[in-house]
Amino acid sequence: MANKKASTLSRLEYVKLQHLFSDVHDDEVFVSGSSLPLSEFDPLTY
């Protein structure tokens, strides 16, 4: 019982990570496709 619950939780965590990585990937594509320089998005410049 405990093992089945653990595998279900890890599966949900995996899906969450997939969504996070896909969101970051979409942001990178948007930034690289925009006309603004990447330095505009650098948090160190603020």
C-alpha positions in Angstrom: 0.0 0.0 0.0 2.7 2.5 1.0 4.8 1.6 -2.1 1.8 2.3 -4.4 1.2 5.6 -2.8 4.8 6.6 -3.1 4.9 5.7 -6.8 1.8 7.8 -7.4 3.3 10.8 -5.6 6.5 10.5 -7.6 4.4 10.3 -10.8 2.6 13.6 -9.8 6.0 15.2 -9.0 7.3 14.1 -12.4 4.3 15.7 -14.2 4.8 18.9 -12.2 8.5 19.0 -13.2 7.5 18.4 -16.8 5.2 21.4 -16.7 7.9 23.6 -15.0 10.5 22.7 -17.6 8.0 23.2 -20.5 7.1 26.7 -19.1 10.8 27.6 -18.9 11.4 26.3 -22.4 8.5 28.4 -23.7 9.9 31.5 -22.0 13.4 30.9 -23.5 11.8 30.5 -27.0 9.9 33.7 -26.5 12.9 35.7 -25.3 15.2 34.3 -28.1 12.5 35.1 -30.6 11.9 38.7 -29.4 13.8 41.8 -30.7 15.0 42.7 -27.2 18.6 41.8 -26.3 18.9 39.0 -23.7 20.6 41.4 -21.3 17.2 43.1 -20.9 16.1 39.9 -19.1 19.2 39.5 -16.9 18.1 39.9 -13.3 21.6 41.2 -12.4 21.0 44.3 -14.4 18.2 45.5 -12.1 
